[in-house]
Amino acid sequence: MPIQSFLPPHRILMGPGPSDVSPQVLQALSRPIVGHLDPLFIGMMDEVKQLLKYAFQTENDFTIAVSAPGSAGMEACFVNLIEPGDKVIVCRNGVFGDRMRENVIRAGAEAIMVDDEWGSPVTPSKVKEAFEAHPDVKILAFVHAETSTGALSDAQALSRIAIDNNALTIVDAVTSLGGVPLKVDEWQLDAVYSGSQKCLSCVPGLSPVTFSSKAIEKIQSRKTPIQSWFLDQSLVLGYWSGEGKRSYHHTAPVNSLYALHESLLMLKQEGLANAWERHAEMHQKLKQGLEKLGFEFVVEEQSRLPQLNAVYIPEGVDDAKVRTTLLEEYNLEIGAGLGALAGKAWRIGLMGYAARNENVSLCLRALEETLQQ
Ligand SMILES: *Cc1c(COP(=O)(O)O)cnc(C)c1O
């Protein structure tokens, strides 16, 4: 058989991301390409910045989308803010905290770990103690919404501790942006990164980031050059702003940015608070149904993410077999457990466009029928 065009089925994505993308966003993706320095495209990039500021709830001038997935946004924050020899407190309560540690070490800095159980939020008092033991720490890094477990940490409380200790914050908001309250300015967060394919429900491959003026000052006062040319945000800035005359840095993923523009516009039209409310409501519906089926949640109720529901796999149930049946017979994808929860839990995502009544009903029906077999 000669290779033919790839025609994927219509899957319903209820895992840890990518999430369902609305037809409106897919349509935007297929619009005619224009040059990346075309004045019309530059105008659209300015609108993407404005819309991102709204999503992040910030007035930060430096608010853009890195042309690469969330992991690149993560790396951009670490390599720009950290210099060799710096001390960084890294909170680890799941997979992504561990990746932060990797970033710190590879940037030549020292990572001071604050560990919490998988499924628990970060404990602020432990962070306070870490600052007391290491008063020369310059940065606090933590994951707001830990997608590997479904736990939400108190970003505002953690930020306050960092401020009290004259440290900056690096915050992973990949799964939180658009799904739960995230207030960059009010909470005074410094370097925040996200991803396009979680609660923004855009295609994967873009990473919204925002830097506070304190973060920019830290970058400008560096004694060593940023080790990554591509992620050096002072160079990227000339591409995303530069008041009319932009300098070429790299070729923006033009059509993906159309899609991000459309998904952010949809978020703006719905209203951020309404989107948070919808995620919470859909989570309640899913939770009630899952509990009726006998499922237990990994995370305590008060720190549960509405958009990522981690539940223990019932005893005697074949993890892979159930997920294969859901995929093949219902076109439904749910997430497997990750890291310490591999084989033990499923992660059911209700992110962005996937946080809808139809999806909740389908997921509950599919799980009930599949488990009965
Ligand atoms: C998905 C995710 C990432 C990585 O994003 P990619 O787009 O897969 O690179 C980082 N942090 C968290 C919390 C995530 O959920």
The ligand as a Tripos MOL2 file, in Angstrom:
@<TRIPOS>MOLECULE
LIG
   15    15     1     0     0
SMALL
NO_CHARGES

@<TRIPOS>ATOM
      1 C1          1.8780   19.5420   29.9800 C.3       1 LIG1
      2 C2          2.6810   20.1660   31.0450 C.ar      1 LIG1
      3 C3          3.9780   20.6570   30.8190 C.ar      1 LIG1
      4 C4          4.7240   20.4770   29.5260 C.3       1 LIG1
      5 O1          4.0690   21.0090   28.4380 O.3       1 LIG1
      6 P1          4.4100   20.4480   26.9660 P.3       1 LIG1
      7 O2          3.5670   21.2970   26.0790 O.co2     1 LIG1
      8 O3          4.0130   19.0050   26.9820 O.co2     1 LIG1
      9 O4          5.8530   20.6090   26.7370 O.co2     1 LIG1
     10 C5          4.6220   21.2910   31.8580 C.ar      1 LIG1
     11 N1          4.0460   21.4360   33.0710 N.ar      1 LIG1
     12 C6          2.8170   20.9610   33.3310 C.ar      1 LIG1
     13 C7          2.2250   21.1520   34.6890 C.3       1 LIG1
     14 C8          2.0990   20.3180   32.3260 C.ar      1 LIG1
     15 O5          0.8770   19.8490   32.5910 O.3       1 LIG1
@<TRIPOS>BOND
     1     1     2 1
     2     2     3 ar
     3     2    14 ar
     4     3     4 1
     5     3    10 ar
     6     4     5 1
     7     5     6 1
     8     6     7 2
     9     6     8 1
    10     6     9 1
    11    10    11 ar
    12    11    12 ar
    13    12    13 1
    14    12    14 ar
    15    14    15 1
@<TRIPOS>SUBSTRUCTURE
     1 LIG1         1 GROUP 0 **** ****
